[in-house]
Amino acid sequence: MGETSARDRLAEELRKLKTDSGLTYTRIENQARKQNLRLTRSKLSNWFTGTNVPEADASFTLLVQLLEKHAHARSGVARRGLQWWSALQKKAAAERDATGAPKPAARTAPPATPSEAAPHSGDVDKAARLLSRLPLDGYWLRWLQDAQTMLKVPLIVSDPLCDAHRPLETDRPAYVDPELQAAHQELVAALGALTYELNGMNDISDEGQDVLELSNPGTTAARNALHRQVCQARDSFLLAYDRMINLLNRKNLLSPAPKSPLDITVDLLAARWAHEGVLAAPLAAGALLPSRDPTAPYYFAVDVASRNDQGPQIAAVGIEMVKPDGTLAASYRFPARGPGHRPRLPFQLTAYGAGQALANGPEVAVSLQALRGAVARVRPFAHTGSGQIFHGEWRTMAEMQPFLGTVLPPPPAS
């Protein structure tokens, strides 16, 4: 008995995934339309029966992403990922080409049209406000895209989304471009549906976890139904957000002007929490030593500043510790909440602006003390929401000792 052809296997795997996802042809077509793509019933039917082999284009990518996401949420089917599906598609396409089977007819490109008129200045400003509240480099976006479940949602994901909804809902005036206004209304509605679900979850930060947790209505079936609702709200929001971003890009509103590369400085400081706020200084400057208030808690502070017109989101900060031979000894990531349990991360830098995150001084000092003589140098780091990393200058242990000696006084002589 001969092996199943790659074309037949691709069609069979797509059919299985569609069944597990529970998606209908109509729902797939509607979701594709929101992305300005065409996935008609006849095209999908030809792919699922193996009559045609899909091309490696945006339509095939969207189909795989939709089916895998819904099949996982509905039936617990493990995601294979786009790379696996692309490899199978390439085999099927190569098999088709080798046998001389006809490719789907290529569409004739429409005649070139004159470039669109420059966007209205009001639309430029409104798009900038949208991107400042829901930035492309936001940690929340990467988390929602990668999340396997929505049973627990970090506050650093939920807070920016909930904070953005009302300002976007009440943002005036409307877009002059009717297509942009329709997409904006769809995005606000989808964000409202998602924040409604998030607001119905339980904040368990008092229990030491800075997350929202899905409530338990009493039965597994009811909890699963709630989880499906949250997942569906997330999926609808991501689709609406992508459609809006793609539309802004097509209309030259995503980046109205060339931006200079990120220029971020990162400094490690000493800090003391006071009633009026944080008092910070360079580690060895002595400005905070000795304390006028011996009971004042001490902190390490990482100060992050933008030296140009870009203000990215800072998703994480911390310190790296290296051994005398230059290899990494350990790293310490600062918590999302600082003194008084106040949120400190993530934070959005303004152009030419700065921000700080704090970590409890004794806690960090104990970590350093536990490593004994293994640490020779320390430097701060900052991660942007898009994954870029910036480092500060190296500090020797001798430079840090004055502050460490205050944070952890030497033990009394025996």
C-alpha positions as CSV (number, residue, x, y, z in Angstrom):
1,M,0.0,0.0,0.0
2,G,1.5,3.3,-1.1
3,E,2.2,6.2,1.2
4,T,-0.3,9.0,1.6
5,S,0.6,11.9,-0.6
6,A,1.6,15.2,1.0
7,R,-1.4,16.9,-0.6
8,D,-3.8,14.3,0.9
9,R,-2.1,14.5,4.3
10,L,-2.3,18.3,4.3
11,A,-6.0,18.2,3.4
12,E,-6.7,15.5,6.1
13,E,-4.9,17.4,8.8
14,L,-6.7,20.6,7.9
15,R,-10.1,18.8,8.0
16,K,-9.3,17.3,11.5
17,L,-8.2,20.7,12.8
18,K,-11.4,22.4,11.5
19,T,-13.5,19.7,13.2
20,D,-11.7,20.2,16.5
21,S,-12.0,24.0,16.2
22,G,-15.7,24.0,15.7
23,L,-15.4,26.9,13.3
24,T,-17.8,27.1,10.4
25,Y,-17.0,28.3,6.9
26,T,-18.9,31.5,7.6
27,R,-16.9,32.3,10.7
28,I,-13.6,31.7,9.0
29,E,-14.7,33.9,6.1
30,N,-15.8,36.7,8.4
31,Q,-12.6,36.6,10.4
32,A,-10.5,36.7,7.2
33,R,-12.6,39.7,5.9
34,K,-11.6,41.6,9.0
35,Q,-8.0,41.2,7.9
36,N,-8.8,42.3,4.4
37,L,-8.3,38.7,3.1
38,R,-10.6,36.5,1.1
39,L,-11.2,32.9,2.3
40,T,-14.4,31.9,0.5
41,R,-16.2,28.7,1.0
42,S,-15.2,27.3,-2.4
43,K,-11.5,28.1,-1.7
44,L,-11.6,26.5,1.7
45,S,-13.5,23.5,0.4
46,N,-10.8,22.9,-2.3
47,W,-8.1,23.0,0.4
48,F,-10.0,20.7,2.8
49,T,-10.7,18.1,0.1
50,G,-7.2,18.3,-1.5
51,T,-8.5,19.5,-4.8
52,N,-6.1,22.5,-4.5
53,V,-2.9,23.0,-2.5
54,P,-3.0,26.4,-0.6
55,E,-0.2,28.8,-1.4
56,A,2.2,29.9,1.3
57,D,0.6,33.3,1.8
58,A,-1.3,35.4,4.4
59,S,-4.6,33.5,3.8
60,F,-3.0,30.1,4.6
61,T,-1.2,31.6,7.7
62,L,-4.4,33.1,9.0
63,L,-6.4,29.9,8.5
64,V,-3.8,27.8,10.5
65,Q,-3.6,30.4,13.3
66,L,-7.4,30.6,13.6
67,L,-7.9,26.8,13.5
68,E,-5.1,26.0,16.0
69,K,-6.2,28.7,18.4
70,H,-9.9,27.6,18.5
71,A,-9.0,23.8,18.4
72,H,-6.8,24.3,21.4
73,A,-9.4,26.3,23.3
74,R,-12.3,24.1,22.4
75,S,-10.8,20.6,22.3
76,G,-7.4,20.9,24.0
77,V,-5.6,20.1,20.7
78,A,-1.8,20.9,21.1
79,R,-0.6,23.6,18.7
80,R,1.9,22.4,16.1
81,G,2.8,25.9,15.1
82,L,3.1,27.7,11.8
83,Q,6.5,26.2,11.0
84,W,5.1,22.6,11.0
85,W,2.2,23.6,8.8
86,S,4.5,25.5,6.4
87,A,6.8,22.5,6.0
88,L,3.8,20.3,5.1
89,Q,2.5,22.9,2.7
90,K,5.9,23.1,1.0
91,K,5.9,19.3,0.5
92,A,2.4,19.4,-1.0
93,A,3.3,22.3,-3.3
94,A,6.5,20.5,-4.4
95,E,4.6,17.3,-5.1
96,R,2.0,19.2,-7.1
97,D,4.6,21.0,-9.2
98,A,6.5,17.7,-9.8
99,T,3.4,16.0,-11.2
100,G,2.6,19.0,-13.4
101,A,-0.8,19.7,-11.7
102,P,-2.0,23.2,-12.4
103,K,-1.6,25.9,-9.8
104,P,-4.5,28.1,-8.8
105,A,-5.0,30.8,-11.3
106,A,-3.2,34.0,-10.3
107,R,-5.3,37.1,-9.9
108,T,-4.5,39.9,-12.3
109,A,-3.2,42.8,-10.3
110,P,-5.5,45.8,-10.3
111,P,-4.2,48.8,-12.2
112,A,-2.0,51.2,-10.3
113,T,-3.9,54.0,-8.7
114,P,-2.6,57.4,-7.7
115,S,-1.3,57.5,-4.1
116,E,-3.9,58.4,-1.5
117,A,-4.2,62.0,-0.4
118,A,-2.2,62.9,2.7
119,P,-4.1,62.0,5.9
120,H,-6.1,64.7,7.7
121,S,-4.1,66.3,10.6
122,G,-6.9,65.3,13.0
123,D,-6.6,61.7,12.0
124,V,-2.8,61.8,12.5
125,D,-3.3,63.1,16.1
126,K,-6.0,60.5,16.8
127,A,-3.9,57.7,15.6
128,A,-1.0,58.9,17.8
129,R,-3.3,58.9,20.8
130,L,-4.4,55.3,20.0
131,L,-0.8,54.1,19.7
132,S,0.2,55.8,22.9
133,R,-2.5,53.8,24.8
134,L,-2.1,50.5,22.9
135,P,1.5,50.6,21.7
136,L,2.9,48.0,19.3
137,D,5.7,47.2,21.7
138,G,3.5,46.7,24.7
139,Y,4.2,43.7,26.8
140,W,0.4,43.1,27.0
141,L,0.3,42.4,23.3
142,R,3.0,39.7,23.3
143,W,1.4,38.1,26.3
144,L,-2.0,37.9,24.8
145,Q,-0.6,36.5,21.6
146,D,1.4,33.8,23.3
147,A,-0.9,32.9,26.2
148,Q,-2.0,29.2,26.2
149,T,-4.9,29.9,28.6
150,M,-6.6,32.9,30.2
151,L,-7.1,31.3,33.6
152,K,-4.7,33.8,35.1
153,V,-3.9,37.1,33.6
154,P,-1.0,39.2,35.0
155,L,-2.0,42.7,36.2
156,I,0.8,44.2,34.0
157,V,-1.4,42.9,31.1
158,S,-4.9,43.6,32.4
159,D,-4.1,47.1,33.8
160,P,-3.0,48.8,30.6
161,L,-5.9,47.3,28.7
162,C,-8.5,48.4,31.2
163,D,-6.9,51.8,31.6
164,A,-7.0,52.3,27.8
165,H,-10.6,51.5,27.2
166,R,-12.4,54.5,28.6
167,P,-10.0,57.1,27.0
168,L,-10.4,55.4,23.6
169,E,-14.1,55.2,24.0
170,T,-14.5,58.9,24.8
171,D,-11.7,60.1,22.4
172,R,-13.1,63.0,20.3
173,P,-13.4,63.9,17.5
174,A,-14.1,61.0,15.2
175,Y,-11.8,60.1,12.4
176,V,-12.4,62.1,9.2
177,D,-11.7,58.9,7.2
178,P,-14.9,56.8,7.5
179,E,-13.0,53.5,7.1
180,L,-10.7,54.4,10.0
181,Q,-13.7,55.4,12.2
182,A,-15.4,52.1,11.5
183,A,-12.3,50.2,12.5
184,H,-11.8,52.3,15.5
185,Q,-15.4,51.6,16.7
186,E,-14.9,47.9,16.2
187,L,-11.6,48.0,18.2
188,V,-13.2,49.9,21.1
189,A,-16.1,47.5,21.2
190,A,-13.8,44.5,21.2
191,L,-11.6,46.1,23.9
192,G,-14.8,46.8,25.9
193,A,-15.8,43.2,25.7
194,L,-12.4,42.0,26.8
195,T,-12.1,44.4,29.7
196,Y,-15.7,43.4,30.8
197,E,-14.4,39.8,31.1
198,L,-11.2,40.9,32.9
199,N,-13.2,43.0,35.4
200,G,-15.2,39.9,36.2
201,M,-12.1,38.0,37.3
202,N,-10.7,37.9,40.8
203,D,-7.7,40.1,41.8
204,I,-5.6,37.8,44.0
205,S,-2.6,40.2,44.4
206,D,-3.3,40.3,48.2
207,E,-2.4,36.6,48.2
208,G,1.1,37.4,46.7
209,Q,0.2,36.8,43.0
210,D,-0.1,39.9,40.9
211,V,-2.7,38.3,38.6
212,L,-6.4,38.2,37.9
213,E,-7.8,34.7,38.3
214,L,-10.8,33.3,36.5
215,S,-13.7,32.9,39.0
216,N,-15.0,29.5,39.9
217,P,-18.8,29.4,39.6
218,G,-19.0,26.0,41.2
219,T,-18.8,23.4,38.4
220,T,-16.1,22.5,35.9
221,A,-18.5,22.9,33.0
222,A,-19.4,26.4,34.1
223,R,-15.8,27.4,34.6
224,N,-14.9,26.1,31.2
225,A,-17.7,28.1,29.7
226,L,-16.3,31.3,31.4
227,H,-12.9,30.5,30.1
228,R,-14.2,30.1,26.5
229,Q,-15.8,33.5,26.9
230,V,-12.6,35.2,28.0
231,C,-10.6,33.4,25.2
232,Q,-13.2,34.5,22.6
233,A,-13.0,38.1,23.8
234,R,-9.2,38.0,23.6
235,D,-9.3,36.6,20.1
236,S,-11.8,39.2,18.9
237,F,-9.8,42.0,20.4
238,L,-6.5,40.8,18.8
239,L,-8.2,40.6,15.4
240,A,-9.7,44.1,15.7
241,Y,-6.4,45.5,16.9
242,D,-4.5,43.9,13.9
243,R,-7.1,45.2,11.5
244,M,-6.7,48.7,12.9
245,I,-2.9,48.6,12.9
246,N,-2.8,47.3,9.3
247,L,-5.3,50.0,8.3
248,L,-3.2,52.7,9.9
249,N,-0.1,51.4,8.2
250,R,-1.9,51.3,4.8
251,K,-2.9,54.9,5.2
252,N,0.6,56.1,6.3
253,L,-0.6,56.8,9.9
254,L,1.4,54.1,11.7
255,S,4.7,56.0,11.5
256,P,3.9,59.5,10.2
257,A,7.6,60.5,10.3
258,P,10.9,58.6,10.5
259,K,11.9,57.9,14.0
260,S,15.5,57.8,15.3
261,P,16.8,54.6,16.8
262,L,16.1,54.1,20.5
263,D,18.6,55.8,22.7
264,I,18.1,54.5,26.3
265,T,20.3,55.0,29.3
266,V,20.1,52.7,32.3
267,D,21.6,53.6,35.7
268,L,21.8,51.8,39.0
269,L,21.0,54.0,42.0
270,A,20.6,53.9,45.8
271,A,17.2,54.9,47.1
272,R,15.4,55.5,50.3
273,W,11.6,55.6,50.5
274,A,10.2,58.7,52.2
275,H,6.6,59.9,52.7
276,E,7.0,62.4,50.0
277,G,8.4,59.9,47.5
278,V,11.7,58.3,46.5
279,L,15.1,59.9,47.3
280,A,17.7,58.5,44.9
281,A,21.4,59.0,44.3
282,P,24.4,57.3,42.7
283,L,25.4,54.3,44.8
284,A,28.7,55.7,46.1
285,A,27.7,59.3,46.3
286,G,26.9,59.2,50.0
287,A,23.9,61.5,49.6
288,L,21.7,58.9,51.3
289,L,24.2,57.9,53.9
290,P,23.6,57.9,56.8
291,S,19.9,58.0,56.9
292,R,18.2,60.7,59.0
293,D,15.5,58.1,59.6
294,P,17.1,54.8,60.7
295,T,13.9,53.0,60.2
296,A,13.4,54.1,56.5
297,P,13.5,51.2,54.1
298,Y,16.2,51.1,51.5
299,Y,16.0,50.2,47.9
300,F,18.0,49.7,44.8
301,A,16.6,51.8,41.9
302,V,17.1,51.3,38.2
303,D,16.6,54.6,36.4
304,V,15.7,54.3,32.7
305,A,15.7,57.4,30.4
306,S,15.1,58.1,26.7
307,R,17.6,60.5,25.2
308,N,15.6,61.0,21.9
309,D,12.0,61.4,20.7
310,Q,11.0,57.8,21.2
311,G,9.3,56.7,24.5
312,P,9.0,52.9,24.5
313,Q,7.4,50.8,27.1
314,I,9.8,49.4,29.7
315,A,8.6,45.9,30.5
316,A,11.3,44.7,32.9
317,V,14.4,45.9,34.7
318,G,17.0,44.2,37.0
319,I,20.7,43.6,37.6
320,E,23.2,41.1,36.2
321,M,26.0,39.8,38.4
322,V,29.2,38.4,36.9
323,K,32.1,36.4,38.3
324,P,35.7,37.5,38.2
325,D,36.2,35.5,34.9
326,G,33.3,37.4,33.3
327,T,30.7,34.6,33.3
328,L,27.2,35.2,34.6
329,A,26.8,34.4,38.3
330,A,23.2,35.4,38.6
331,S,20.5,37.9,37.6
332,Y,17.9,39.6,39.7
333,R,14.7,40.9,38.1
334,F,12.9,43.7,39.9
335,P,9.3,43.0,41.0
336,A,6.4,44.7,39.2
337,R,5.3,46.4,42.4
338,G,7.4,48.6,44.6
339,P,7.0,50.4,48.0
340,G,3.5,50.4,49.3
341,H,2.6,47.7,46.8
342,R,2.4,50.4,44.1
343,P,2.7,49.3,40.4
344,R,6.2,50.2,39.1
345,L,6.4,48.0,36.0
346,P,5.8,48.1,33.1
347,F,6.0,51.9,32.5
348,Q,5.8,54.0,29.4
349,L,8.6,56.4,28.8
350,T,7.8,59.7,27.3
351,A,10.0,61.3,24.7
352,Y,13.2,62.5,26.5
353,G,11.5,61.3,29.7
354,A,12.6,58.9,32.5
355,G,11.2,56.3,34.9
356,Q,12.3,54.2,37.8
357,A,11.6,50.8,39.3
358,L,12.7,49.7,42.8
359,A,13.7,46.5,44.5
360,N,14.0,46.0,48.3
361,G,17.6,46.7,49.2
362,P,18.1,44.0,51.9
363,E,16.6,41.3,49.6
364,V,19.1,42.1,46.9
365,A,21.9,42.4,49.3
366,V,21.2,39.0,50.8
367,S,21.3,37.5,47.3
368,L,24.7,39.1,46.8
369,Q,25.9,38.0,50.2
370,A,24.8,34.4,49.5
371,L,27.1,34.4,46.4
372,R,30.0,35.5,48.7
373,G,33.1,36.2,46.6
374,A,31.6,34.9,43.4
375,V,30.4,38.3,42.2
376,A,32.9,40.8,40.9
377,R,30.8,43.3,39.0
378,V,27.1,44.3,38.7
379,R,25.3,46.2,36.0
380,P,21.6,47.2,35.5
381,F,19.5,46.2,32.5
382,A,16.1,47.2,31.0
383,H,13.9,45.3,28.5
384,T,11.5,47.1,26.3
385,G,8.1,45.6,25.5
386,S,9.4,44.7,22.0
387,G,12.2,42.6,23.5
388,Q,15.2,45.0,23.1
389,I,17.6,45.0,26.0
390,F,19.7,47.9,27.2
391,H,22.5,47.8,29.8
392,G,24.0,50.3,32.1
393,E,27.6,50.7,33.3
394,W,29.4,48.0,35.3
395,R,29.7,48.7,39.0
396,T,32.4,46.9,41.1
397,M,31.6,45.5,44.4
398,A,33.9,48.1,46.0
399,E,31.6,50.8,44.5
400,M,28.5,49.2,45.9
401,Q,29.9,48.4,49.3
402,P,29.0,51.8,51.0
403,F,25.3,51.2,50.3
404,L,25.4,47.5,51.0
405,G,27.0,48.3,54.3
406,T,24.1,50.5,55.2
407,V,21.4,48.1,53.9
408,L,23.0,45.2,55.8
409,P,25.1,46.5,58.7
410,P,28.0,44.3,59.7
411,P,27.2,41.7,62.4
412,P,28.3,42.7,66.0
413,A,31.7,41.6,67.0
414,S,31.7,38.4,69.0
